[in-house]
Amino acid sequence: MITVATCNDSASVQLVKSVLNDSGIAVFIPDENTAQTAPYLIFAIGGIRIQVTQENAEAARAIIAQLDAASPESDRMPPAFT
């Protein structure tokens, strides 16, 4: 699995996960349980990772870049979004 993005909040993760799933890309969120049960640890663990298979990594990054570019400036992903 390849990490294609890291988010600082569960809402951003769910948005990206939904868009990628709708595009036919399976997503794995290894930090999902930690974010839900102990959200105060999100920054300590370096954010919530969004991972896809290596074959889908390039397409996922392109979709995420389009999603970020389409967002109004006030809704842009946090700086830790990579």
C-alpha positions in Angstrom: 0.0 0.0 0.0 1.2 3.5 -0.8 0.2 6.6 1.2 -1.2 9.1 -1.2 -2.4 11.7 1.3 -2.3 12.5 5.0 -5.1 14.5 6.6 -5.5 16.2 10.0 -9.2 15.4 10.5 -11.7 12.6 9.8 -14.0 14.7 7.7 -11.3 15.3 5.1 -10.4 11.6 5.1 -14.0 10.6 4.5 -14.3 13.1 1.7 -11.2 11.8 -0.1 -12.1 8.2 0.6 -15.6 8.7 -0.9 -14.3 10.4 -4.0 -11.6 7.7 -4.6 -14.1 4.9 -4.0 -16.5 6.5 -6.5 -13.7 6.6 -9.0 -13.2 2.8 -8.5 -10.1 3.1 -6.3 -10.1 1.0 -3.2 -8.8 2.9 -0.1 -7.2 1.7 3.1 -7.1 4.0 6.1 -4.7 2.4 8.6 -5.2 5.1 11.2 -9.0 5.2 11.0 -9.7 3.5 14.4 -7.1 5.7 16.2 -8.7 8.8 14.7 -12.1 7.8 15.8 -11.3 6.5 19.3 -8.5 8.9 20.2 -8.7 12.0 18.0 -6.2 13.8 20.2 -3.5 11.5 18.9 -3.9 12.4 15.3 -1.1 14.9 15.3 1.1 12.6 17.4 0.9 9.9 14.8 1.5 12.3 11.9 -2.0 12.6 10.6 -4.5 10.1 9.2 -3.0 8.2 6.2 -4.9 7.4 3.1 -3.4 4.5 1.2 -4.1 2.8 -2.1 -2.4 0.0 -4.1 0.7 0.9 -6.0 -1.2 0.5 -9.3 -3.7 3.1 -8.3 -1.3 5.6 -6.6 -0.8 7.9 -9.6 -4.5 8.1 -10.4 -5.4 8.7 -6.8 -2.9 11.5 -6.5 -4.4 13.1 -9.6 -7.9 12.9 -8.3 -6.8 14.3 -4.9 -5.1 17.2 -6.7 -8.3 17.9 -8.7 -10.4 17.8 -5.5 -8.1 20.2 -3.7 -7.9 22.6 -6.7 -11.8 22.6 -7.0 -12.2 23.5 -3.3 -12.7 27.2 -2.4 -9.7 28.7 -0.8 -11.3 28.6 2.6 -12.0 24.9 2.3 -8.6 23.8 1.1 -7.1 20.8 2.7 -4.9 21.5 5.7 -1.2 22.0 5.2 -0.4 18.4 6.3 -2.4 17.2 3.3 0.2 15.6 1.0 
